[in-house]
């Protein structure tokens, strides 16, 4: 089987991430005696520096961790809506959707505190030990990937006329970052150096990390974040708004540990964040699979997975969120999925069909009902992946730029690590994009915009609600065999994440093992696809009923048959769908493996 790269194998440690500098920095921590959690924290802070268009310290991150010999846990780094972020307040501003950019869309920042808890509770290194890699790249520079500069160019006029603090960082001397030239963020380096200086001498390793958490929540960092939130800022509504984030919001919130949502399928147990994320969508898709699957990659196979995904995503729209109880046990029950499975016919269905778990009546937002029934909304923008400021000519920028290869310019990151002791971690950092909010001038990074995923309509599971999390698309995975963690994986991609991850998981599980282990790289490289037959999670929340986008490497006969069945098929670039990372460990042998996505030319796995 042809693959773009080998599946790496070894016994010491493996890292896979969406940027080679993050992967190698994490590996350096393993080489220095650190464990998987130390390495993940170091890699994550490097991702903030080298992929600032994809994530930042004031964004969010769900983390799945599997300590050697312990239970899989979720570490929730998704902040809540501030106390002042009510539906009434936003409606009073004349809004029917939360803007896709600007401080009104900012939840309480969650990523930093989650990484601190992971380091404190499971790591072995000091904060200075893991921050030094990010500080070095921010202070002395790194050669940026092309998409950093491309993203900055799409918002050049906005930065120069409105978000001038962002221009100070990302347009030094009027020039956007360019590949082959060192690009630095001195303000970010200064922030982390000041943080270390203020927490030095506070006691042992754990005390230093706790002191850093306090600085973030109530010290100079918190003060700067709140000042920025109060600045009137032009956003996607076309108006200037101030945010709702306060010092009390920052001081009151902490990342939390949770039990994962799980589902057993064909000898695998898949662990996901709960229904405050879209993670259970992957579990529902597994629950919908019939006992016997069509041949892998056939038209029957793709049709089945697409139609199942539509059903799971319809349930996501009706039932998932943090503002109400979610009937997850019923959604994953055999009886419910047996009945839902019967809805999949020979023809593609364009309708949004949420179910009635436990006899409950589903309720969709008014926006979703309109998007699902009005023909003029079938090609609406805002599908699939994060909305960010884009066009200098319009105050309502719309969705990210999409290149000829189908690659988006605004998105997310991913990071997986497994160490020689068997500790495993999967994390999907996102938010706080350079194109989502102005850079906080004292800090060198912006606020996030995750509240754009909530509805300005009361009574829904995902209604904007103070103290509750917006339903995020971020959804890392850990899979077990016979109760033992064997694989950590995930991908960027917004609404597409649990579509791409299902295809990957099935490719690993269904295809023959090669080279003495799981064929991670082959599963990542295999042609992938997605559909948009549900309201997008990002402003302006559009959908494309009946759509399926496939890579051009897909068998033309499969494409033809899908179209015959009523799917509206778009053939994208040959390497445009899926951006997975994965690491694995064979319990019997201790052999470690890793692979990374070749699409976009920047994801890399390393290990030995």
C-alpha positions as CSV (number, residue, x, y, z in Angstrom):
1,X,0.0,0.0,0.0
2,X,1.3,3.4,-0.9
3,X,1.6,6.0,1.9
4,X,3.1,9.4,1.9
5,X,5.3,8.6,4.8
6,X,6.0,5.6,7.0
7,X,4.1,4.8,10.2
8,X,6.8,5.6,12.7
9,X,7.6,2.9,15.3
10,X,9.8,2.7,18.4
11,X,9.7,2.2,22.1
12,X,10.9,5.5,23.7
13,X,8.2,8.1,22.8
14,X,6.0,9.3,19.9
15,X,4.5,12.7,19.1
16,X,2.2,13.8,16.3
17,X,1.0,17.3,15.8
18,X,-0.1,19.8,13.2
19,X,3.3,21.6,13.1
20,X,6.7,20.1,13.1
21,X,8.2,22.6,15.6
22,X,5.6,21.7,18.2
23,X,6.2,18.0,17.5
24,X,9.9,18.3,17.9
25,X,9.7,20.5,21.0
26,X,7.4,17.9,22.7
27,X,9.9,15.2,21.7
28,X,12.7,17.3,23.2
29,X,10.9,17.2,26.5
30,X,10.6,13.4,26.3
31,X,14.3,13.2,25.6
32,X,14.9,15.4,28.7
33,X,13.2,12.8,30.9
34,X,9.7,14.3,30.8
35,X,6.6,12.3,30.4
36,X,3.7,12.6,27.8
37,X,2.0,15.4,29.8
38,X,5.1,17.6,30.1
39,X,5.7,17.1,26.4
40,X,2.1,17.9,25.5
41,X,2.2,21.2,27.4
42,X,5.4,22.3,25.8
43,X,4.1,21.4,22.4
44,X,0.9,23.2,23.0
45,X,2.6,26.5,23.9
46,X,4.7,26.2,20.8
47,X,1.6,25.8,18.7
48,X,0.4,29.1,20.1
49,X,3.5,30.7,18.6
50,X,3.8,28.9,15.3
51,X,0.1,28.5,14.4
52,X,-1.4,31.8,15.8
53,X,-4.0,31.8,13.0
54,X,-5.2,28.4,14.4
55,X,-5.0,28.8,18.2
56,X,-3.9,30.9,21.1
57,X,-3.5,31.0,24.9
58,X,-6.9,32.6,25.4
59,X,-8.6,30.0,23.2
60,X,-9.8,26.7,24.5
61,X,-8.8,23.0,24.5
62,X,-10.4,19.7,25.4
63,X,-7.8,17.2,26.5
64,X,-8.1,13.4,26.9
65,X,-5.5,11.8,29.1
66,X,-4.9,8.1,29.7
67,X,-2.3,7.6,32.5
68,X,-0.5,4.3,32.4
69,X,-2.6,1.9,34.4
70,X,-5.2,4.5,35.1
71,X,-8.6,5.6,33.9
72,X,-9.1,7.8,30.8
73,X,-10.2,11.3,31.9
74,X,-11.3,14.5,30.1
75,X,-9.7,17.7,31.1
76,X,-12.1,20.5,30.0
77,X,-10.4,23.7,28.8
78,X,-13.6,25.2,27.4
79,X,-14.4,28.4,29.2
80,X,-18.0,29.4,30.0
81,X,-20.1,32.4,28.9
82,X,-19.4,35.4,31.2
83,X,-22.1,36.5,33.7
84,X,-23.2,39.3,31.5
85,X,-23.5,37.2,28.3
86,X,-27.3,36.8,28.2
87,X,-29.6,36.3,25.3
88,X,-31.4,39.5,26.4
89,X,-28.2,41.6,26.3
90,X,-27.3,40.5,22.8
91,X,-30.8,40.8,21.5
92,X,-30.9,44.3,23.0
93,X,-28.0,45.1,20.7
94,X,-30.1,44.2,17.7
95,X,-28.3,40.9,17.1
96,X,-29.9,37.6,16.1
97,X,-26.6,35.7,16.0
98,X,-23.5,36.1,18.2
99,X,-20.9,37.8,16.0
100,X,-18.2,35.6,14.6
101,X,-15.4,38.0,15.7
102,X,-14.9,40.6,18.4
103,X,-15.2,40.6,22.2
104,X,-18.9,39.9,22.3
105,X,-18.0,36.4,21.1
106,X,-15.4,35.8,23.8
107,X,-16.0,33.1,26.4
108,X,-13.9,33.0,29.5
109,X,-10.5,31.8,28.2
110,X,-9.9,28.2,28.9
111,X,-6.8,26.8,27.3
112,X,-4.1,28.2,29.6
113,X,-5.7,26.9,32.8
114,X,-6.3,23.4,31.3
115,X,-2.6,23.1,30.4
116,X,-1.6,24.3,33.9
117,X,-3.8,21.6,35.5
118,X,-2.4,18.9,33.2
119,X,1.2,20.0,34.1
120,X,0.5,20.3,37.8
121,X,-1.4,17.0,38.3
122,X,0.3,14.7,35.8
123,X,3.6,16.3,34.7
124,X,7.0,16.3,36.3
125,X,8.6,19.4,34.8
126,X,8.5,23.0,36.0
127,X,6.6,25.7,34.2
128,X,9.9,27.2,33.1
129,X,11.1,23.9,31.7
130,X,8.1,23.5,29.3
131,X,7.7,27.2,28.4
132,X,11.3,27.7,27.2
133,X,10.6,26.4,23.7
134,X,7.7,28.7,23.1
135,X,9.6,31.7,24.6
136,X,12.5,31.0,22.3
137,X,10.4,30.9,19.2
138,X,8.4,34.0,20.2
139,X,11.5,36.0,21.2
140,X,14.0,35.0,18.6
141,X,11.6,34.1,15.8
142,X,10.7,31.1,13.6
143,X,10.2,30.7,9.9
144,X,6.4,30.8,9.6
145,X,4.3,28.5,7.4
146,X,2.8,30.3,4.3
147,X,-0.7,30.3,5.8
148,X,0.3,32.7,8.6
149,X,1.1,35.4,6.2
150,X,-1.8,34.5,3.9
151,X,-4.2,34.9,6.8
152,X,-2.7,38.2,7.8
153,X,-3.0,39.5,4.3
154,X,-6.8,38.7,4.3
155,X,-7.2,41.1,7.2
156,X,-4.5,43.6,6.4
157,X,-6.9,46.6,6.0
158,X,-8.9,45.6,9.2
159,X,-5.6,45.5,11.1
160,X,-4.3,48.8,9.7
161,X,-7.6,50.7,10.3
162,X,-9.3,49.1,13.2
163,X,-7.3,46.4,15.0
164,X,-4.1,48.3,15.1
165,X,-2.6,46.3,18.0
166,X,-2.8,43.3,15.7
167,X,-0.9,45.2,13.0
168,X,1.8,46.0,15.5
169,X,2.5,42.2,15.9
170,X,1.6,40.8,12.6
171,X,2.5,43.6,10.2
172,X,5.8,44.8,11.5
173,X,7.1,47.5,9.2
174,X,4.0,46.9,7.1
175,X,5.1,43.4,6.1
176,X,3.1,40.2,6.8
177,X,5.1,37.2,8.0
178,X,6.9,35.4,5.2
179,X,8.2,31.9,4.8
180,X,12.0,31.8,5.1
181,X,12.2,34.9,7.1
182,X,12.2,34.8,10.9
183,X,9.0,36.1,12.5
184,X,8.9,36.9,16.2
185,X,6.3,37.9,18.7
186,X,8.2,39.9,21.4
187,X,5.1,40.8,23.3
188,X,4.2,37.2,23.8
189,X,7.7,36.3,24.9
190,X,7.7,39.1,27.3
191,X,4.3,37.9,28.8
192,X,5.7,34.5,29.5
193,X,9.0,35.8,30.9
194,X,7.1,38.2,33.2
195,X,4.8,35.3,34.3
196,X,7.9,33.2,35.2
197,X,9.5,36.2,37.0
198,X,6.4,36.8,39.1
199,X,6.0,33.2,40.0
200,X,9.7,32.5,40.8
201,X,10.5,31.6,44.4
202,X,6.9,30.7,45.2
203,X,7.8,27.2,46.4
204,X,8.0,23.8,44.7
205,X,7.0,22.9,41.2
206,X,3.3,22.7,41.9
207,X,3.3,25.9,43.9
208,X,4.9,27.7,40.9
209,X,2.2,26.4,38.6
210,X,-0.6,27.4,41.0
211,X,1.0,30.9,41.2
212,X,0.9,31.1,37.4
213,X,-2.8,30.2,37.4
214,X,-3.4,33.0,39.8
215,X,-1.6,35.5,37.6
216,X,-3.7,34.4,34.7
217,X,-7.0,34.7,36.6
218,X,-6.4,37.8,38.7
219,X,-2.9,39.3,37.9
220,X,-1.5,41.3,35.1
221,X,-2.8,38.9,32.4
222,X,-6.4,39.0,33.7
223,X,-6.3,42.8,33.9
224,X,-5.1,43.1,30.3
225,X,-7.7,40.7,29.0
226,X,-10.5,42.6,30.7
227,X,-9.3,45.9,29.4
228,X,-9.3,44.5,25.9
229,X,-12.8,43.1,26.3
230,X,-14.0,46.6,27.2
231,X,-12.6,48.2,24.0
232,X,-15.3,48.9,21.3
233,X,-14.3,46.6,18.5
234,X,-15.6,46.2,14.9
235,X,-17.0,42.7,14.5
236,X,-18.9,40.7,11.9
237,X,-22.1,42.5,12.6
238,X,-20.6,45.6,11.0
239,X,-20.8,47.5,14.3
240,X,-18.4,48.2,17.2
241,X,-19.2,46.3,20.4
242,X,-17.7,45.8,23.8
243,X,-17.6,42.4,25.4
244,X,-19.0,41.1,28.6
245,X,-15.9,39.5,30.2
246,X,-15.1,40.8,33.7
247,X,-12.4,40.3,36.3
248,X,-15.0,38.3,38.3
249,X,-15.6,35.9,35.4
250,X,-11.9,35.2,35.1
251,X,-11.3,34.7,38.8
252,X,-14.2,32.3,39.2
253,X,-13.5,29.8,36.4
254,X,-11.2,26.8,36.5
255,X,-10.6,23.9,34.1
256,X,-12.2,20.7,35.3
257,X,-11.8,16.9,35.1
258,X,-14.7,14.8,33.8
259,X,-15.5,11.2,32.9
260,X,-15.4,10.7,29.1
261,X,-18.4,9.6,27.1
262,X,-17.7,6.1,25.7
263,X,-19.1,3.6,23.3
264,X,-18.0,0.0,22.6
265,X,-17.8,-1.1,19.0
266,X,-16.4,-4.3,17.5
267,X,-13.8,-4.8,20.3
268,X,-12.9,-1.1,20.6
269,X,-13.9,1.4,23.3
270,X,-13.9,5.0,22.0
271,X,-13.6,7.8,24.6
272,X,-14.7,11.4,23.8
273,X,-15.5,14.6,25.6
274,X,-19.1,14.9,26.7
275,X,-22.0,16.6,24.8
276,X,-20.8,20.1,25.6
277,X,-18.5,19.1,22.7
278,X,-19.6,17.4,19.5
279,X,-17.6,14.3,20.6
280,X,-20.5,12.0,21.1
281,X,-21.3,12.5,17.4
282,X,-18.5,10.0,16.7
283,X,-20.0,7.6,19.2
284,X,-23.5,7.9,17.7
285,X,-22.1,7.2,14.2
286,X,-20.5,4.0,15.6
287,X,-23.8,3.1,17.3
288,X,-25.7,3.5,13.9
289,X,-23.4,1.1,12.0
290,X,-25.1,-2.2,11.0
291,X,-23.5,-5.5,12.1
292,X,-22.1,-6.0,8.6
293,X,-20.5,-3.1,6.7
294,X,-20.3,-2.7,2.9
295,X,-16.8,-3.0,1.4
296,X,-14.5,-0.3,2.6
297,X,-14.4,2.7,0.3
298,X,-17.3,1.5,-1.9
299,X,-20.2,3.8,-2.8
300,X,-22.4,1.8,-0.4
301,X,-19.9,2.4,2.3
302,X,-19.6,6.1,1.8
303,X,-23.4,6.5,1.4
304,X,-24.0,4.7,4.7
305,X,-21.5,6.8,6.6
306,X,-22.8,10.1,5.1
307,X,-26.4,9.2,5.9
308,X,-25.5,8.1,9.4
309,X,-23.6,11.3,10.0
310,X,-26.6,13.3,9.0
311,X,-28.7,11.6,11.6
312,X,-26.0,12.1,14.3
313,X,-25.5,15.7,13.4
314,X,-29.3,16.4,13.5
315,X,-29.3,15.0,17.1
316,X,-26.3,17.2,17.9
317,X,-28.4,20.2,16.8
318,X,-31.4,19.2,18.8
319,X,-29.9,17.7,22.0
320,X,-26.2,18.7,22.6
321,X,-25.1,21.6,24.8
322,X,-24.3,22.7,28.3
323,X,-27.5,24.6,29.0
324,X,-29.7,21.6,29.5
325,X,-29.4,17.9,30.4
326,X,-28.5,15.8,27.4
327,X,-30.1,12.3,27.1
328,X,-26.8,10.7,26.1
329,X,-27.6,7.2,27.4
330,X,-30.8,7.1,25.2
331,X,-28.9,8.6,22.2
332,X,-26.4,5.7,22.4
333,X,-28.9,3.0,23.3
334,X,-29.4,-0.1,21.1
335,X,-33.1,0.5,20.8
336,X,-32.8,4.1,19.7
337,X,-30.1,3.4,17.1
338,X,-31.9,0.3,15.7
339,X,-34.9,2.5,15.0
340,X,-32.7,5.3,13.6
341,X,-30.8,2.9,11.4
342,X,-34.0,2.1,9.5
343,X,-34.2,5.7,8.3
344,X,-31.2,5.2,6.0
345,X,-32.4,4.2,2.5
346,X,-30.9,3.9,-0.9
347,X,-31.3,7.6,-1.7
348,X,-29.6,10.6,0.0
349,X,-31.9,12.5,2.3
350,X,-31.4,16.2,2.5
351,X,-33.7,16.7,5.6
352,X,-32.6,17.5,9.1
353,X,-34.1,14.6,11.1
354,X,-33.4,14.7,14.8
355,X,-34.7,11.8,16.8
356,X,-36.8,11.4,20.0
357,X,-34.5,9.7,22.5
358,X,-36.6,8.3,25.4
359,X,-39.7,9.7,23.8
360,X,-38.6,13.3,24.1
361,X,-39.7,15.8,21.5
362,X,-36.7,17.4,19.7
363,X,-36.4,21.1,19.3
364,X,-34.3,22.9,16.8
365,X,-33.3,26.6,16.9
366,X,-35.4,28.9,14.7
367,X,-32.2,29.6,12.7
368,X,-31.6,25.9,12.1
369,X,-35.2,25.3,11.0
370,X,-34.9,28.1,8.4
371,X,-31.6,26.9,7.2
372,X,-32.9,23.4,6.8
373,X,-36.1,24.4,4.9
374,X,-35.4,27.5,2.9
375,X,-33.8,26.7,-0.6
376,X,-32.0,30.1,-0.7
377,X,-30.0,29.0,2.3
378,X,-28.7,25.8,0.7
379,X,-25.5,27.4,-0.3
380,X,-25.1,29.7,2.6
381,X,-21.6,30.5,3.8
382,X,-20.2,29.6,7.2
383,X,-20.0,25.8,6.7
384,X,-17.8,23.5,8.6
385,X,-14.9,25.4,10.0
386,X,-14.3,28.5,12.1
387,X,-15.4,31.9,11.0
388,X,-12.8,34.5,11.1
389,X,-12.3,38.1,9.9
390,X,-11.5,37.9,6.2
391,X,-12.2,40.6,3.7
392,X,-10.8,44.1,4.1
393,X,-13.7,45.4,1.9
394,X,-16.5,44.2,4.2
395,X,-17.2,44.5,7.9
396,X,-19.1,41.2,7.6
397,X,-16.2,39.0,6.6
398,X,-17.9,35.6,6.4
399,X,-16.1,32.3,6.5
400,X,-12.4,31.6,6.1
401,X,-10.6,31.9,2.7
402,X,-10.6,28.6,0.9
403,X,-7.8,27.9,-1.6
404,X,-7.9,25.9,-4.7
405,X,-6.8,22.8,-2.8
406,X,-9.7,23.1,-0.4
407,X,-7.5,24.1,2.5
408,X,-9.0,26.7,4.8
409,X,-7.1,29.7,6.3
410,X,-8.7,29.6,9.7
411,X,-9.0,26.4,11.8
412,X,-7.6,24.5,14.7
413,X,-4.6,22.4,15.9
414,X,-4.1,18.9,17.2
415,X,-1.5,17.2,19.4
416,X,-1.0,13.6,20.5
417,X,1.8,12.1,22.7
418,X,2.6,8.7,24.1
419,X,5.6,8.0,26.2
420,X,7.7,4.9,27.1
421,X,5.7,4.4,30.3
422,X,2.4,4.2,28.4
423,X,1.0,7.6,29.3
424,X,-1.1,8.9,26.5
425,X,-2.7,12.3,25.7
426,X,-4.8,13.7,22.9
427,X,-5.7,17.4,22.7
428,X,-7.3,19.8,20.2
429,X,-6.3,23.4,20.9
430,X,-8.2,26.1,19.1
431,X,-9.6,29.6,19.4
432,X,-7.9,32.8,20.2
433,X,-7.0,33.1,16.5
434,X,-5.1,36.2,15.3
435,X,-8.0,37.0,13.0
436,X,-10.8,36.6,15.6
437,X,-10.1,39.5,18.0
438,X,-7.5,42.3,18.3
439,X,-4.2,41.4,19.9
440,X,-4.1,42.4,23.5
441,X,-1.2,44.9,23.2
442,X,0.3,44.1,26.6
443,X,0.2,40.3,26.0
444,X,0.8,39.6,22.3
445,X,-2.3,37.4,21.8
446,X,-6.1,37.9,21.3
447,X,-9.3,36.8,23.0
448,X,-11.3,33.9,21.6
449,X,-14.7,33.8,19.9
450,X,-16.2,30.5,20.9
451,X,-19.6,32.1,22.0
452,X,-20.4,32.4,18.3
453,X,-21.4,28.7,18.6
454,X,-24.4,29.4,20.9
455,X,-27.9,30.4,19.9
456,X,-29.6,33.7,20.9
457,X,-32.8,31.8,21.6
458,X,-33.9,30.7,25.1
459,X,-34.6,27.2,26.1
460,X,-32.2,25.3,23.8
461,X,-29.4,23.0,25.0
462,X,-26.9,25.3,23.3
463,X,-28.5,28.7,24.2
464,X,-26.2,31.4,25.3
465,X,-26.3,31.0,29.1
466,X,-24.0,32.7,31.7
467,X,-21.8,30.2,33.4
468,X,-22.4,27.5,30.7
469,X,-20.1,26.3,28.0
470,X,-20.8,26.9,24.3
471,X,-21.1,23.6,22.5
472,X,-17.7,23.3,20.9
473,X,-16.7,21.3,17.8
474,X,-13.4,20.3,19.4
475,X,-13.2,16.6,19.9
476,X,-10.0,14.6,20.6
477,X,-10.2,10.8,20.9
478,X,-8.6,7.9,22.8
479,X,-9.5,4.3,21.8
480,X,-9.1,1.3,24.0
481,X,-8.8,-2.5,23.2
482,X,-9.8,-4.8,26.1
483,X,-9.9,-1.9,28.4
484,X,-6.3,-0.8,27.6
485,X,-5.6,2.6,25.8
486,X,-4.0,1.8,22.5
487,X,-4.5,4.9,20.3
488,X,-4.9,8.7,20.7
489,X,-6.0,10.7,17.6
490,X,-7.8,13.8,16.4
491,X,-8.0,16.5,13.8
492,X,-8.7,20.1,13.1
493,X,-11.7,20.8,11.0
494,X,-14.7,22.3,12.9
495,X,-17.9,20.4,12.2
496,X,-15.9,18.0,10.0
497,X,-13.7,16.6,12.9
498,X,-15.9,13.7,13.9
499,X,-16.6,12.9,10.3
500,X,-12.9,12.6,9.4
501,X,-12.1,10.8,12.7
502,X,-14.8,8.2,12.0
503,X,-13.3,7.4,8.6
504,X,-9.8,7.2,10.1
505,X,-10.9,4.9,13.0
506,X,-12.8,2.6,10.6
507,X,-9.8,2.5,8.3
508,X,-7.6,1.5,11.1
509,X,-10.0,-1.1,12.5
510,X,-11.2,-2.6,9.2
511,X,-8.0,-2.7,7.1
512,X,-5.4,-5.4,7.7
513,X,-2.6,-4.6,10.1
514,X,0.8,-4.1,8.4
515,X,4.4,-3.9,9.4
516,X,3.5,-5.5,12.7
517,X,1.2,-2.8,14.0
518,X,-1.7,-0.5,13.3
519,X,-1.5,1.2,9.9
520,X,-1.9,4.7,11.1
521,X,-0.3,6.5,8.2
522,X,-2.3,4.4,5.6
523,X,-5.6,5.3,7.4
524,X,-4.6,9.0,7.5
525,X,-3.6,9.1,3.8
526,X,-6.8,7.3,2.6
527,X,-9.2,9.5,0.6
528,X,-11.6,11.2,2.9
529,X,-14.8,13.2,2.6
530,X,-17.4,15.2,4.6
531,X,-21.0,16.6,4.3
532,X,-22.6,19.9,5.4
533,X,-26.2,18.8,5.7
534,X,-26.7,20.5,9.0
535,X,-26.3,24.0,10.4
536,X,-22.7,25.0,10.7
537,X,-21.4,25.8,14.2
538,X,-19.7,29.0,13.1
539,X,-21.2,32.4,12.2
540,X,-23.3,32.8,10.0
541,X,-24.4,29.2,10.7
542,X,-25.2,28.1,7.1
543,X,-25.8,24.6,5.7
544,X,-25.8,22.8,2.4
545,X,-28.5,20.1,2.4
546,X,-27.5,17.0,0.5
547,X,-23.8,18.0,0.0
548,X,-20.9,15.7,0.0
549,X,-17.3,16.8,-0.7
550,X,-14.8,14.2,-1.7
551,X,-11.1,14.2,-2.6
552,X,-10.4,13.8,-6.3
553,X,-8.5,10.6,-5.5
554,X,-11.9,9.0,-4.8
555,X,-12.8,6.4,-7.4
556,X,-14.9,8.2,-10.2
557,X,-17.3,5.2,-10.2
558,X,-18.0,5.9,-6.5
559,X,-18.6,9.6,-7.2
560,X,-21.0,8.7,-10.1
561,X,-22.9,6.3,-7.9
562,X,-23.2,8.8,-5.1
563,X,-24.7,11.3,-7.5
564,X,-27.1,8.8,-8.8
565,X,-28.3,8.3,-5.3
566,X,-29.0,12.0,-4.9
567,X,-25.9,13.3,-3.2
568,X,-24.8,16.7,-4.3
569,X,-21.1,15.8,-4.7
570,X,-18.3,18.3,-4.9
571,X,-14.9,16.9,-6.0
572,X,-12.2,18.8,-4.1
573,X,-8.5,18.7,-4.3
574,X,-6.6,15.4,-4.1
575,X,-5.4,16.1,-0.6
576,X,-8.1,18.4,0.9
577,X,-10.1,16.4,3.4
578,X,-8.9,15.4,6.8
579,X,-5.9,16.5,8.9
580,X,-5.4,13.7,11.4
581,X,-2.7,13.1,13.9
582,X,-2.4,9.8,15.7
583,X,-0.1,7.9,18.1
584,X,-0.6,4.3,19.4
585,X,0.8,1.7,21.8
586,X,0.6,-2.1,21.4
587,X,-0.1,-3.3,25.0
588,X,1.5,-6.7,24.5
589,X,4.8,-5.5,23.1
590,X,5.1,-1.9,24.2
591,X,5.8,-0.9,20.6
592,X,4.8,2.8,20.0
593,X,3.8,4.2,16.7
594,X,2.8,7.6,15.2
595,X,1.6,9.2,12.0
596,X,0.6,12.6,10.8
597,X,-1.4,14.3,8.1
598,X,0.5,15.2,4.9
599,X,-2.3,17.6,3.8
600,X,-1.2,21.2,4.2
601,X,2.5,20.2,4.3
602,X,3.1,21.0,8.0
603,X,1.8,18.2,10.2
604,X,4.6,15.8,11.4
605,X,5.1,12.9,13.7
606,X,8.4,12.2,15.4
607,X,9.6,9.5,17.7
608,X,12.1,6.8,18.4
